[in-house]
């Protein structure tokens, strides 16, 4: 009798399950036109019962700052989590806010990256090593069942953040399986790879991306098992489930940058009785900064002041919502602490990027370049086009402008096109308005972008001295020769 009553009580307030992939390319999902077509059967089936957002983005395309935005509902410079660092303790967080109103908060995987405040405490948590290195669907299933049964016994609604460590590196090599990880339900051959347009189609790239596909399939296996646990719990009909990735794939020209495929995330939302199955939103920009206010409205909990996003619950109900024509993304500092600030605004047609760190000398390196960059480096010796791409990746230019309808891979910088200057100026004005609203420390840099000395002073004041030293550059090059 008690269990029946508690279950009924739990059904009175909606539950929220946020499932995140780690470093997933949006177009890997079949629901987003991915190839091979049978890569993500569980997610594709879920999409058929959910709403698919085609203009969803993360606001910072790196794991820790992205997840800090989810937790705080604020852009990185508004919370203090400008990279792999903590948010300020005076910034409200979503977990504490929901717990104070009776919700149980649970998390699987990526606990440190998803907990940007020392005072933020999850009630139920298991991290990477306790989940088969975050790559074992069966463990996710068993622990999900335990958590869901616990919430039923307590008669409380839940906020459950389930974070897969797939398809983050190391990618799934069947001949050298990561300790604790399981084999995916299917593995893939380099011939089955569809190379993203922002990368050259080289054998070394295909070989690495085949292992990425293996990891993506295991992510899909994990998602399917967690959804099975939710279904078996009897709480599925009263649970809003959102699936997304924390950033794009961990290869050059994606993760840890501000290009289109850096921040674009697959976002699927299902809530039986509220969201119509099989619907698509192709028009409205939504982003991670909107999750906190959305979850507040869904749960009926009074949210804190100072949130930067807006609830998109009206969109979930297929209602119209004004002023969703732009999305703003940024990078501040990356793993290792090197400051590489970037600011971007995208519309449905164009994308503008300002790179204040680009001075012709600062050498950009991403910790996730892997064998893909090695293959590009080898090919660049005889291919000037690939050499030019690598040079852009390493040094950037101050400003970039792309026709995202015709060039979503951002291969052709159109910043100097005379006929596009009105469109460029429009997006620049939108970016300035956003930076002004959010008190972005990079606004003075943008306003003085023609004065290199002034920009350098602003960067030094905001981030401190550059950390990507000549010594590190030399060590990296030496390592490439060895490999």
C-alpha positions in Angstrom: 0.0 0.0 0.0 2.8 2.4 0.9 4.6 1.9 -2.4 1.4 2.4 -4.4 0.7 5.7 -2.5 4.3 6.9 -2.9 4.3 6.1 -6.6 1.1 8.1 -7.0 2.7 11.1 -5.1 5.7 10.9 -7.4 3.5 11.1 -10.4 2.0 14.4 -9.2 5.1 16.4 -10.2 7.0 15.8 -13.4 10.4 14.1 -13.3 13.3 15.3 -15.4 15.9 13.0 -17.0 18.7 14.8 -18.9 20.9 12.3 -20.8 24.1 13.7 -22.3 26.5 12.2 -24.7 30.2 13.2 -24.5 31.7 14.6 -27.7 29.0 13.4 -30.1 28.8 14.8 -33.7 25.1 15.7 -34.2 25.1 14.2 -37.7 26.1 10.8 -36.3 22.5 10.2 -35.4 20.2 8.6 -37.9 17.5 11.1 -36.8 19.9 13.8 -38.1 20.7 12.1 -41.4 23.7 10.3 -40.1 25.5 7.4 -41.9 25.6 4.5 -41.6 21.9 4.5 -41.1 21.8 1.8 -38.4 24.4 3.4 -36.2 21.9 4.7 -33.5 18.8 2.5 -33.5 17.7 3.3 -29.9 18.1 7.0 -30.3 16.4 7.0 -33.7 13.4 5.1 -32.2 13.4 7.6 -29.3 13.3 10.5 -31.9 10.2 9.0 -33.5 8.4 9.4 -30.1 10.0 12.8 -29.3 10.6 16.4 -30.6 13.7 16.9 -32.7 15.4 20.3 -32.5 17.5 21.1 -35.6 18.8 24.4 -34.2 20.1 23.3 -30.8 23.5 24.4 -29.7 25.7 24.3 -26.6 27.0 27.8 -25.6 30.5 26.6 -24.8 31.8 23.6 -26.9 34.0 22.1 -24.1 32.8 19.6 -21.5 33.3 21.4 -18.2 32.2 24.9 -19.2 29.2 23.5 -21.1 28.1 21.5 -18.1 28.6 24.5 -15.8 26.2 26.4 -18.0 23.6 23.7 -17.6 24.1 23.8 -13.8 24.0 27.6 -13.4 21.9 28.8 -16.3 24.5 31.5 -17.0 27.1 32.1 -19.7 30.6 31.2 -18.6 31.8 34.8 -17.8 28.6 35.3 -15.8 29.2 32.3 -13.5 33.0 32.4 -13.3 33.4 28.9 -14.9 35.4 30.2 -17.8 37.0 26.9 -18.6 38.1 24.0 -16.3 37.4 26.1 -13.1 34.7 26.4 -10.5 31.7 28.8 -10.7 31.4 31.4 -8.0 29.7 30.1 -4.8 27.2 32.9 -4.9 25.8 31.7 -8.2 22.6 29.6 -7.7 22.6 26.1 -9.2 19.9 23.8 -10.6 20.5 20.9 -8.2 20.3 22.8 -5.0 17.3 24.8 -6.3 15.3 21.6 -7.2 16.4 19.8 -4.0 15.1 22.7 -1.9 11.7 22.1 -3.5 11.5 18.4 -2.8 13.3 16.9 -5.8 15.8 14.0 -5.6 18.9 14.7 -7.6 21.0 11.9 -9.1 23.9 11.8 -11.5 25.9 9.2 -13.4 29.3 10.0 -14.9 31.1 13.3 -15.5 30.4 14.2 -11.8 33.2 16.7 -11.4 32.6 18.5 -14.7 28.8 18.6 -13.9 29.4 20.0 -10.4 30.9 23.5 -10.8 30.3 24.5 -7.2 31.8 22.9 -4.0 28.4 23.4 -2.2 26.5 21.6 -4.9 25.6 18.1 -3.7 24.0 15.3 -5.6 21.9 12.9 -3.5 22.7 9.8 -5.6 25.9 9.6 -7.7 28.3 7.2 -9.4 31.3 8.4 -11.4 33.2 7.0 -14.3 35.2 4.2 -12.7 32.0 2.9 -11.0 30.2 2.7 -14.4 32.7 0.6 -16.3 34.7 3.7 -17.2 31.4 5.3 -18.2 31.2 2.8 -21.1 29.2 -0.2 -19.8 25.4 -0.1 -20.7 24.5 -2.9 -18.3 25.9 -1.0 -15.2 24.0 2.1 -16.3 20.9 0.0 -16.5 21.3 -1.6 -13.1 22.1 1.6 -11.3 19.3 3.5 -13.0 16.8 0.9 -11.8 18.1 1.3 -8.3 17.8 5.1 -8.4 14.3 5.0 -9.9 13.1 2.5 -7.4 14.5 4.7 -4.6 12.6 7.7 -5.8 9.4 5.7 -5.9 9.8 4.5 -2.4 10.4 8.1 -1.2 7.5 9.4 -3.2 9.6 12.3 -4.6 10.1 13.6 -8.1 13.6 13.4 -9.5 16.2 15.3 -11.5 18.4 12.6 -13.0 21.5 13.6 -15.1 22.8 10.6 -16.9 26.2 11.3 -18.6 27.7 8.7 -20.9 31.5 8.9 -21.4 31.0 7.7 -24.9 31.9 8.6 -27.6 34.7 10.6 -25.8 38.2 9.3 -26.5 39.7 6.8 -26.2 37.5 5.5 -29.0 36.4 1.9 -28.9 39.1 -0.3 -30.5 37.8 -3.9 -30.3 41.4 -5.1 -30.2 42.3 -2.9 -27.2 39.1 -2.4 -25.1 39.2 0.2 -22.3 39.3 -1.5 -18.9 35.8 -1.9 -17.6 34.1 -1.1 -20.9 31.9 -3.4 -22.8 31.8 -4.2 -26.5 29.2 -2.3 -28.4 26.3 -4.3 -30.0 27.9 -3.6 -33.4 31.3 -2.5 -34.7 32.1 -0.6 -37.8 34.6 -0.7 -40.7 36.5 2.3 -42.1 34.6 1.8 -45.4 31.3 2.6 -43.5 32.5 5.9 -42.3 31.0 9.1 -43.6 33.8 11.7 -43.1 32.4 15.1 -42.0 32.9 17.8 -44.5 35.2 19.8 -42.3 37.8 17.0 -42.4 39.7 15.6 -45.4 38.8 12.1 -46.4 42.1 10.3 -45.6 42.7 6.7 -44.7 44.0 7.6 -41.3 40.9 9.8 -40.6 38.6 6.9 -41.6 40.4 4.5 -39.4 40.0 6.7 -36.4 36.4 7.6 -37.1 35.5 3.9 -37.4 36.5 3.5 -33.8 34.5 6.6 -33.0 31.4 4.9 -34.6 32.0 1.9 -32.3 31.9 4.3 -29.3 28.8 6.0 -30.7 27.0 2.6 -31.0 27.9 1.9 -27.4 26.5 5.3 -26.4 23.3 4.2 -28.2 23.3 0.9 -26.3 23.6 2.8 -23.0 20.8 5.2 -23.8 18.6 2.2 -24.7 19.2 0.5 -21.4 18.6 3.6 -19.4 15.3 4.1 -21.2 14.5 0.5 -20.5 15.0 1.1 -16.8 12.7 4.2 -17.0 10.0 2.3 -18.8 10.2 -0.6 -16.3 9.9 1.8 -13.4 6.5 2.9 -14.4 7.5 6.6 -14.3 8.0 7.1 -18.1 4.8 8.9 -18.7 5.5 11.5 -16.1 9.1 12.2 -17.1 10.5 14.8 -19.4 13.5 13.2 -21.1 16.0 15.3 -23.0 19.0 13.9 -24.9 21.9 16.1 -26.1 25.7 16.2 -26.5 28.0 18.5 -24.5 29.8 19.5 -27.7 30.8 18.3 -31.1 33.2 15.5 -32.0 36.7 15.6 -30.6 38.6 16.2 -33.8 40.1 19.3 -35.4 37.5 22.0 -36.5 34.8 20.8 -34.0 35.1 20.5 -30.2 36.7 23.3 -28.3 35.9 25.9 -31.0 33.2 28.2 -32.2 32.4 26.8 -35.6 28.9 25.5 -36.5 29.8 21.8 -35.9 31.6 22.8 -32.7 28.5 23.8 -30.9 25.6 22.2 -32.7 24.1 19.5 -30.6 21.5 16.9 -31.3 18.6 17.6 -29.0 15.6 15.3 -28.6 12.8 15.9 -26.1 10.1 13.5 -25.0 7.3 14.0 -22.5 4.2 11.8 -23.1 1.0 13.8 -23.1 2.8 17.2 -23.5 5.1 16.7 -26.5 3.6 15.3 -29.7 5.6 12.3 -30.9 7.6 12.6 -34.1 7.6 16.4 -34.3 10.5 18.7 -35.4 11.4 22.2 -34.7 13.5 23.6 -37.6 13.2 27.3 -36.8 14.0 28.2 -33.2 17.4 28.4 -31.6 17.6 26.7 -28.2 20.8 26.2 -26.2 22.1 24.9 -22.9 21.6 28.2 -21.2 17.9 27.6 -21.6 17.8 24.3 -19.8 17.7 25.7 -16.2 14.7 28.0 -16.8 12.9 25.3 -18.8 13.3 22.8 -16.0 12.0 25.4 -13.5 8.9 25.9 -15.5 8.4 22.2 -16.1 8.7 21.4 -12.4 6.8 24.4 -11.1 9.7 25.4 -9.0 10.4 29.1 -8.6 13.8 29.7 -10.2 16.5 32.1 -9.0 17.1 35.5 -10.4 19.9 36.1 -12.8 19.4 33.2 -15.3 20.6 34.1 -18.8 18.4 31.8 -20.8 14.6 31.4 -21.3 12.3 28.5 -20.9 11.5 26.8 -24.1 8.5 24.9 -22.7 6.2 26.7 -25.1 8.2 25.2 -28.0 7.8 21.7 -26.5 4.1 22.3 -26.7 4.4 23.5 -30.3 3.6 27.0 -29.4 5.3 30.0 -31.0 8.0 31.9 -29.0 9.5 35.2 -30.1 13.2 36.2 -30.3 14.8 32.8 -31.0 16.6 33.9 -34.2 20.2 33.9 -32.9 22.4 31.7 -30.7 25.6 32.9 -28.9 28.5 30.7 -28.2 31.9 31.2 -26.7 35.3 29.7 -25.7 37.4 31.1 -22.9 40.1 28.7 -21.8 40.6 25.0 -22.7 42.2 22.0 -20.9 45.5 23.0 -19.5 44.4 26.6 -18.9 45.5 28.2 -22.2 43.2 31.1 -22.9 41.9 31.1 -26.5 38.8 33.4 -26.3 36.3 33.1 -29.1 32.9 34.8 -29.5 30.3 33.7 -32.0 26.8 34.5 -33.1 24.8 32.4 -35.5 21.6 33.0 -37.4 19.8 30.5 -39.6 21.8 31.8 -42.5 25.2 33.1 -41.3 27.8 32.7 -38.6 30.2 35.3 -37.3 33.2 34.6 -35.1 35.6 37.0 -33.3 38.9 35.4 -32.1 40.7 38.0 -29.9 43.5 35.6 -29.2 44.5 35.4 -32.8 47.6 37.5 -33.3 49.6 35.5 -35.8 51.8 34.0 -33.1 49.6 32.2 -30.6 49.7 28.6 -31.5 46.4 26.7 -30.8 46.4 23.1 -29.9 43.5 20.9 -28.9 44.1 17.9 -26.6 41.8 15.8 -28.7 43.4 16.0 -32.2 44.5 12.3 -32.2 45.3 10.3 -35.2 43.1 12.5 -37.4 45.4 15.4 -37.0 48.4 13.1 -37.5 46.9 12.0 -40.8 46.3 15.6 -41.8 49.9 16.6 -40.9 51.3 13.8 -43.1 49.1 14.7 -46.0 49.9 18.4 -45.7 53.5 17.7 -46.8 52.2 17.3 -50.4 48.7 18.9 -50.2 48.7 22.7 -49.9 45.0 22.8 -49.2 45.3 20.6 -46.2 48.4 22.6 -45.1 46.3 25.8 -45.3 43.6 24.2 -43.2 46.0 23.3 -40.5 47.5 26.7 -40.5 44.1 28.3 -40.0 43.4 25.8 -37.2 46.7 26.7 -35.4 46.7 30.4 -35.8 43.1 31.5 -36.8 42.3 35.0 -38.0 40.7 37.8 -36.0 37.3 37.6 -37.7 35.4 34.9 -39.6 32.1 34.9 -41.4 30.4 31.9 -43.0 27.4 31.2 -45.1 25.9 28.4 -43.0 23.2 27.4 -45.4 25.7 26.6 -48.2 28.8 26.0 -46.1 28.0 24.6 -42.7 31.5 23.0 -42.6 32.9 26.6 -42.5 35.4 26.0 -45.2 35.2 29.5 -46.8 35.7 32.6 -44.7 33.7 35.4 -46.4 34.6 38.2 -44.0 36.0 40.4 -46.8 33.2 39.9 -49.3 31.9 43.5 -50.1 28.4 42.4 -50.8 28.1 40.6 -47.4 29.1 43.6 -45.3 25.5 44.5 -44.3 24.9 40.9 -43.1 28.3 40.9 -41.3 27.5 44.2 -39.6 24.1 42.9 -38.5 25.6 39.9 -36.7 28.3 42.1 -35.2 25.6 44.3 -33.8 23.8 41.3 -32.3 27.0 40.1 -30.8 27.8 43.5 -29.3 24.2 43.7 -27.8 24.7 40.2 -26.3 28.1 41.1 -24.8 26.7 44.3 -23.4 23.7 42.5 -21.8 26.0 39.9 -20.2 28.9 42.2 -19.2 31.3 40.1 -21.3 34.9 41.1 -20.6 35.7 40.5 -24.2 33.5 43.4 -25.3 36.3 46.0 -25.0 38.5 43.7 -27.0 36.0 43.5 -29.8 35.5 47.3 -29.8 39.3 47.7 -30.0 39.9 44.8 -32.4 42.0 46.9 -34.8 44.4 47.8 -32.0 46.5 44.7 -31.2 48.3 46.2 -28.2 45.0 47.2 -26.6 43.5 43.7 -27.2 46.6 42.0 -25.7 46.3 44.2 -22.5 42.6 43.1 -22.2 43.5 39.5 -22.6 46.3 39.7 -20.1 44.0 41.4 -17.5 41.2 38.8 -18.1 43.1 35.6 -18.5 46.7 36.1 -17.4 49.8 35.2 -19.6 49.4 32.8 -22.5 50.1 29.2 -21.5 50.7 27.6 -24.9 54.4 28.2 -24.8 57.0 27.6 -27.5 58.3 24.7 -25.4 55.0 23.0 -25.5 54.7 23.5 -29.2 58.2 22.0 -29.7 57.3 19.0 -27.5 54.1 18.4 -29.5 56.0 18.4 -32.8 58.6 16.0 -31.5 55.8 13.6 -30.3 54.2 13.7 -33.8 57.5 12.6 -35.4 57.9 9.7 -32.9 54.3 8.5 -33.6 
